[in-house]
Amino acid sequence: MTSMSRSTRLKAGGWGKAYDKDTEAESGDDSSHKSIMRRMSSSVIKEAKQFRHGLSMKGGDWGALTQLFFDNLSTLLGALFAIQAMVNFGVSEEAVSYVVFKKIVPGVGLTLFIGNVYYTWMAIRLTNKYNRPYTAQPYGLNTPAAFAFVFNIMYPVYFGSSQATPDEKFYEAYQVALVANFLTGVISAVLALFGPLILKVVPPAALLVPIAGIGIAFLGLEQTAYSIAAPIVGYSCLAWVYLGWYAKVRIGYGKWRCPEALQIILIGVILGWATGLNDPETLKSAAGLVRWLGPDWSGDELFSNFGIIANYLGIVIPIGISATATTLMCLVSAKTAGDPYPVRESMIADGIGTMIASFFGSPFGTVIYIGHPAYKKSGARAGYSLANGLIFLIFSWFGILALMQAIVNQATIGPIVLFVGLMINEEALNFIPARHYAAYIIGLFPSIYDWTVNVAGRSPLGGPPDGNTNLDGTLTNWYGVLAWKRGAILVSMVWVAMAVMMIDRKWKLATIWALVGAFFAAFGIIHMPEAGFDNFSTPFWEQCNASTLTCWEFGKQWMYMVAYVMLAATFALIELARRCGDKTMLPPIDDIHEKSLTSDWFAEAEGGGDDEGEYKTPHRNIEGSAPAESTPHREISPDDIDPEAP
């Protein structure tokens, strides 16, 4: 009798049965895994086919592409000009050129490509799902955040850095801006989970006005100054902002007309080269950068100066919140035009896009742009978005953007950026009720103060290059300017919210916002140059004059905290008096229309679309005027909100 092999003996006994079961289980797991992979592959192939079949470039797409491209280009070039201006403070041109064209620009190209592809796919997906054409959301650089990070983070970090050389200071400032941009993306993504709560707690004006302040100060005053400084070029470009966008005058022949931004660039470039404002040597240097440049992984250095960011949370936090508000405003604008998009998905996509930008060297975040209704009206669909991403990817990775920047000039780009600032303020004024205009005005002050200090520090009369401009004989109101400069956007948000609640006589909410201000003031996040408690009871350095050895003793950190607490107590006492029956206290203003507008952003879309994709909705539009065919409908309460509904 031949002896059995070991495997045969095992199978003959109990061990063999166990072995067979294990083998069957492994075979089953492997089969299940392969099945999942097949389903995933099938799904990806299906989506890819739908994506390919859904792409088209109609007449409206070409116009939308031109407008979106130049909107992004003007923001990018304007922000890069501001960074490159730091060579005037001692930074070498080599260091600036390396950071700008080897790190920032390729990172911008990558994140714009990814984001535009995603929003192209989203539009195609919803087109197939609802069987009516969607127009892709315009997507690009967050203009207010880009300039805020340059002027409110990079410049102050550079001037306050303890590094040995200007190049090291510059690189530290750049790294801190990267961290700020990453945190902004995190805030935007996290707040996507709490969109309805944001709209319950934060009044629309408090979300819109801080960004409007940046639009006035850094997109308006800062950029317009370059045009005023070169009037032969700049005045014509400024005039064509109003001729093109407002008077609808467009250069061209017959039906072929230049987009508004392009005609400004053409006029400015021609006049710039004709008058000598453009430098041929700069063009030659830029031509040397036309080569493979990116992308560049910056994840390893992203958090190397993470500790410094605590001093700039007053900028980062409201920028993140405001980016969320911008996305919300654009989503409601798109829904009004007939394209309701998934709210949370869009907000998370914007946040992730901003974080990706940081990991690849860009301190500039990305958001959905205002302008979807105009693109939809022009007949644009999804192709323009993908084309915009592809163009920026190629131009940024092969150095073509460096060449384009050398061809144009700041006096030309400034007015286009100004138009963005004007649009931001127009949107804010259109949305908030007229009774809140007083809150709107005071909400502009912090950013204007911020710009004033910023530009004064760059002035030949600005004193030492550390940003301290309190020269001998400084008036006391300068200390107030400095206090509202620190954390300007957050200061604006707190004060606008308080002012709105005071105007509407909502004393409990006014009390809460005053306590929020007290919290930020207690930690030095607003009003102080540094977060923490080192100067809690002593004047900070900008409040002291080295030559006279005197300090301003009336604006210490604890004083700002106490001032907010006093306001909270005042509002609480007024509310108490009202509840106790004081007949002189008027009731709160409860704006039902405003409440239904904000809650409806997250509600499920009603109605259908016609063959042209026009969306028939019974709800009011963003300006508050109801269409003629409106029919009464139940007001949507916050409890009805479905954040996942498109």
Residue pairs with C-beta under 8 A, 6 or more apart in sequence:
4 12
9 16
10 16
10 19
11 17
11 19
11 20
47 121
47 125
50 124
50 125
50 128
51 120
51 121
51 124
54 123
54 124
54 127
54 128
54 382
55 120
55 124
55 382
55 383
55 386
56 381
56 382
56 383
57 65
57 383
57 384
57 387
58 379
58 380
58 381
58 383
59 379
60 375
60 378
60 379
60 380
60 381
60 384
61 379
61 380
61 381
61 382
61 383
61 384
61 387
62 384
63 259
63 378
63 380
64 138
64 375
64 378
64 380
64 384
65 383
65 384
65 387
65 388
66 259
66 261
66 262
67 259
67 260
67 261
67 371
67 375
68 138
68 140
68 369
68 371
68 375
68 384
68 385
68 388
69 388
69 391
69 392
70 259
70 261
70 262
70 265
70 416
71 138
71 140
71 261
71 369
71 371
71 416
71 420
72 112
72 140
72 141
72 388
72 392
73 261
73 401
73 404
74 261
74 413
74 416
74 417
74 420
75 140
75 141
75 143
75 146
75 417
75 420
76 105
76 108
76 141
76 146
76 364
76 401
77 401
77 404
77 405
77 408
77 413
78 147
78 223
78 410
78 413
78 414
78 416
78 417
79 141
79 146
79 147
79 150
79 364
80 100
80 104
80 105
80 405
81 405
81 410
81 413
82 147
82 150
82 151
82 222
83 96
83 99
83 100
83 104
83 150
83 154
84 96
84 100
86 96
86 154
86 155
86 158
86 170
87 93
87 96
88 458
89 158
89 159
89 166
89 465
90 166
91 158
91 166
91 167
91 169
91 170
92 166
92 167
95 167
95 170
95 171
96 170
97 289
99 170
99 171
99 174
101 289
101 293
101 399
101 401
101 402
102 293
102 294
102 296
102 361
103 174
103 294
103 296
103 298
103 361
103 362
104 361
104 362
104 363
104 364
105 293
105 294
105 396
105 401
105 402
106 293
106 294
106 295
106 296
106 360
106 361
106 396
106 397
107 294
107 295
107 296
107 298
107 357
107 358
107 360
107 361
107 362
108 141
108 357
108 362
108 364
108 392
108 396
109 294
109 295
109 392
109 393
109 394
109 395
109 396
109 397
109 401
110 294
110 295
110 356
110 357
110 360
110 393
110 396
111 353
111 354
111 356
111 357
111 360
111 362
111 366
112 139
112 140
112 141
112 366
112 388
112 389
112 392
112 393
113 389
113 390
113 392
113 393
114 353
114 356
114 389
115 139
115 349
115 350
115 353
115 366
115 389
116 136
116 139
116 385
116 386
116 388
116 389
116 390
116 392
117 385
117 386
117 389
118 349
118 353
119 136
119 137
119 139
119 349
119 368
119 385
120 136
120 382
120 383
120 385
120 386
120 389
122 136
122 137
122 341
122 342
122 345
122 346
122 349
123 134
123 135
123 136
123 137
123 339
123 381
123 382
123 385
124 134
124 382
126 134
126 339
126 341
126 646
127 133
127 134
127 381
127 382
130 609
132 608
132 609
132 610
132 613
133 381
133 609
133 612
133 613
134 339
134 381
134 382
134 613
135 334
135 337
135 339
135 372
135 375
135 376
135 380
135 381
135 382
135 613
136 380
136 381
136 382
136 384
136 385
137 330
137 334
137 341
137 346
137 368
137 369
137 372
137 385
138 368
138 369
138 370
138 371
138 372
138 375
138 385
139 353
139 366
139 367
139 368
139 369
139 385
139 388
140 366
140 367
140 369
140 388
141 364
141 365
141 366
141 367
142 319
142 323
142 326
142 354
142 364
142 365
142 366
142 367
143 219
143 417
143 420
144 211
144 214
144 215
144 218
144 219
144 319
144 322
144 424
145 181
145 184
145 319
145 322
145 323
145 364
145 365
145 367
146 363
146 364
146 365
147 214
147 218
147 219
147 222
148 214
148 218
148 315
148 319
148 489
149 177
149 180
149 181
149 315
149 319
149 363
149 364
150 177
150 363
151 218
151 222
151 450
151 451
151 454
152 312
152 315
152 450
152 454
152 488
152 489
153 173
153 176
153 177
153 180
153 312
153 315
154 173
154 174
154 176
154 177
154 363
155 173
155 454
155 457
155 467
156 312
156 467
157 169
157 172
157 173
157 176
157 177
157 308
157 312
158 169
158 170
158 172
158 173
159 457
159 465
159 466
159 467
160 466
160 467
160 529
161 168
161 169
161 172
161 173
163 169
163 172
172 305
172 308
174 363
175 301
175 302
175 304
175 305
176 305
176 308
176 309
176 312
177 363
178 298
178 301
178 302
178 358
178 361
178 362
178 363
179 302
179 303
179 305
179 306
179 308
179 309
179 358
180 309
180 312
180 315
180 316
180 319
180 363
181 354
181 357
181 358
181 362
181 363
181 364
181 365
182 302
182 354
182 355
182 358
182 359
183 309
183 316
183 320
184 316
184 319
184 320
184 323
184 354
184 365
185 320
185 350
185 351
185 352
185 353
185 354
185 355
185 356
185 357
185 358
185 365
186 320
186 351
186 355
187 316
187 317
187 320
187 321
187 323
187 324
187 351
188 320
188 323
188 324
188 327
188 347
188 350
188 351
188 354
188 365
189 347
189 348
189 350
189 351
189 352
189 355
190 351
191 198
191 320
191 321
191 324
191 347
192 324
192 343
192 344
192 347
192 348
192 351
193 344
193 643
195 324
195 328
195 343
195 344
195 347
195 601
195 602
195 643
196 599
196 602
196 638
196 641
196 643
198 207
198 321
198 324
198 325
198 328
199 328
199 598
199 599
199 601
199 602
199 638
200 638
202 321
202 493
202 497
203 436
203 496
203 497
203 500
203 501
204 325
204 431
204 432
204 594
204 598
205 428
205 432
205 436
205 439
205 440
205 443
205 496
205 497
205 500
206 443
206 493
206 494
206 496
206 497
206 500
207 321
207 322
207 324
207 325
207 328
207 493
208 325
208 329
208 427
208 428
208 431
208 432
209 428
209 432
209 439
209 440
209 443
209 444
209 492
209 493
209 496
210 318
210 322
210 443
210 446
210 447
210 488
210 489
210 490
210 492
210 493
210 496
211 322
211 325
211 326
211 424
211 428
211 489
212 424
212 425
212 428
212 440
212 443
212 444
213 443
213 444
213 445
213 446
213 447
213 448
213 488
213 489
213 492
214 421
214 424
214 447
214 489
215 420
215 421
215 422
215 423
215 424
215 425
216 421
216 425
216 444
216 447
216 448
217 444
217 447
217 448
217 450
217 451
218 421
218 447
218 451
219 417
219 418
219 420
219 421
219 424
220 418
220 421
220 422
221 448
221 451
222 451
222 455
223 410
223 413
223 414
223 415
223 417
223 418
223 421
224 238
224 414
224 415
224 418
225 414
225 455
226 234
226 410
226 411
226 413
226 414
227 233
227 234
227 235
227 237
227 238
227 411
227 412
227 414
227 415
228 234
228 235
229 411
230 275
230 277
230 409
230 411
232 271
232 275
232 277
233 268
233 271
233 272
233 275
233 277
233 409
233 411
233 412
234 411
234 412
234 414
234 415
236 267
236 268
236 271
237 264
237 267
237 268
237 411
237 412
237 414
237 415
238 415
238 418
240 260
240 263
240 264
240 267
240 415
241 260
241 264
241 415
241 416
241 418
241 419
241 422
243 249
244 250
244 260
244 263
244 264
245 260
245 419
250 257
250 258
250 259
250 260
250 263
251 257
251 258
251 263
251 266
252 258
258 266
260 419
261 416
261 419
264 412
264 415
264 416
265 408
265 412
265 413
265 416
267 412
268 408
268 409
268 411
268 412
268 413
269 278
269 407
269 408
269 409
269 412
271 277
272 278
272 408
272 409
272 411
272 412
277 409
277 411
278 406
278 407
278 408
278 409
282 406
283 403
283 406
283 407
285 406
286 399
286 402
286 403
286 405
286 406
287 403
287 406
289 399
289 402
289 403
290 398
290 399
290 400
290 402
290 403
291 398
291 399
292 397
292 398
292 399
293 396
293 397
293 398
293 399
294 360
294 361
294 396
294 397
295 360
295 361
295 397
296 360
296 361
297 359
297 360
297 361
298 358
298 359
298 360
298 361
299 359
302 358
302 359
309 316
310 531
310 532
311 529
311 530
311 531
313 487
313 490
313 525
313 531
314 486
314 487
314 488
314 489
314 490
314 491
314 520
314 525
314 526
314 531
315 487
315 488
315 489
315 490
317 490
317 525
318 487
318 489
318 490
318 492
318 493
319 365
319 489
321 493
322 489
322 493
323 350
323 351
323 354
323 365
323 367
324 347
326 367
326 368
326 370
327 346
327 347
327 350
327 367
327 368
328 343
328 347
328 601
329 370
329 427
329 431
330 367
330 368
330 369
330 370
330 372
331 341
331 343
331 346
331 368
331 601
332 597
332 600
332 601
332 622
333 370
333 372
333 373
333 622
334 340
334 341
334 372
334 373
334 376
335 341
335 601
335 605
335 615
335 617
336 373
336 617
336 621
336 622
337 372
337 373
337 376
337 377
337 615
338 376
338 609
338 613
338 614
338 615
338 616
338 617
339 372
339 376
339 613
339 615
340 605
340 615
340 646
341 646
342 644
342 645
342 646
343 601
343 602
343 643
343 644
343 645
344 643
344 644
346 368
350 365
350 366
350 367
350 368
353 365
353 366
354 365
354 366
354 367
357 363
357 364
357 365
357 366
370 423
370 424
370 427
375 384
376 613
394 400
395 401
395 404
428 440
429 437
429 440
430 622
430 623
431 622
431 623
432 439
432 440
433 591
433 594
435 503
435 504
435 589
436 499
436 500
436 503
438 499
438 503
439 495
439 496
439 499
439 500
439 503
440 496
442 495
442 496
442 499
443 492
443 493
443 495
443 496
443 499
444 492
445 484
445 492
446 484
446 485
446 488
446 489
446 491
446 492
446 495
447 488
447 489
447 492
449 481
449 482
449 484
449 485
449 488
450 484
450 485
450 488
452 481
452 485
453 467
453 469
453 481
453 482
453 485
456 462
456 469
457 465
457 467
457 468
457 469
459 469
462 469
463 469
463 470
463 471
468 541
468 542
469 478
470 478
470 479
470 482
470 542
470 543
470 545
472 545
472 547
472 548
474 545
476 552
479 542
479 543
479 552
479 555
480 555
482 542
482 543
483 527
483 555
483 560
484 491
484 527
486 526
486 527
486 528
486 529
487 520
487 525
487 526
487 527
490 520
490 525
490 526
491 526
491 527
494 513
494 516
494 517
494 520
494 526
495 517
497 509
497 513
497 516
498 510
498 513
498 514
498 517
498 567
501 507
501 509
501 510
501 513
501 571
502 510
502 571
503 589
504 588
504 589
504 591
505 585
505 586
505 587
505 588
505 589
506 588
506 589
507 571
507 572
507 574
507 575
507 578
507 588
508 571
508 575
510 567
510 571
511 568
511 571
511 572
511 575
514 564
514 565
514 567
514 568
514 571
515 564
515 565
515 568
517 526
517 564
517 567
518 561
518 562
518 564
518 565
518 568
520 526
521 527
521 528
521 557
521 560
521 561
521 563
521 564
522 557
522 558
522 561
523 531
523 532
523 533
524 530
524 531
524 532
524 533
524 535
524 536
524 557
525 531
526 560
527 555
527 557
527 560
528 535
528 540
528 557
528 560
529 540
529 541
529 542
530 540
533 557
535 556
535 557
536 556
536 557
536 558
537 556
537 557
537 558
538 556
539 551
539 552
539 553
539 555
539 556
540 557
543 551
543 552
543 555
544 550
544 551
544 552
545 551
574 585
577 585
578 585
592 635
593 620
593 624
595 635
596 620
596 635
596 636
597 620
597 622
597 624
599 635
599 636
599 637
599 638
599 640
599 641
600 619
600 636
602 641
602 642
602 643
602 645
603 636
603 640
603 641
603 642
603 645
604 642
604 645
604 646
605 615
605 617
605 645
605 646
606 617
606 618
606 619
607 615
607 616
607 617
607 618
608 615
608 616
609 615
609 616
610 616
616 629
618 627
618 629
618 630
618 631
618 633
619 630
619 633
620 626
620 627
620 630
621 627
